[in-house]
Amino acid sequence: MPIIIGFLGIAFWMRIATILESVIGRSKWINLIADNSYSIMMNQFLGFMVVKTVYAVISIFYAGFADFDWISYKTNIWWYYIPKGLGYTLIIYVIVGIAFPIAVQKFIDGFKRLYLLKC
């Protein structure tokens, strides 16, 4: 039974992918994420740390972020600061966790292109 359930799950998601491919398969944004998925996978935590560092700098100058936990910031990679307990601000981590690695990859690609032209 587990093997049958596995095959049915794979068949279900393949069918969903086939249906969605015609709708979003040519989307510029979807293709941007798809073309840079390795960079996103490798650099997402760097993007998260950029957000945490921005919050850390803001907490120095703005008393509203006084609850920023410096010890967790320095020692726990899985800790995420949530300003004033507003859970919907976690979307900032998601956006930067995707956008920052894409920017890094675009920079690397541009550097490679520039370096290869000079050689």
Number of C-alpha atoms within 10 A of each C-alpha: 6 7 8 9 10 11 11 12 12 12 12 12 11 12 12 11 14 12 12 11 12 10 10 13 14 10 11 10 11 11 13 11 16 11 12 17 15 14 18 23 12 10 19 22 19 15 21 23 19 16 17 19 14 11 17 19 11 15 18 12 10 11 10 12 18 14 13 21 14 12 8 13 17 9 9 10 11 9 14 17 23 17 17 12 9 9 10 9 13 13 10 12 21 13 13 20 22 22 16 20 24 22 15 16 17 14 12 12 12 12 12 12 11 11 10 9 8 7 5
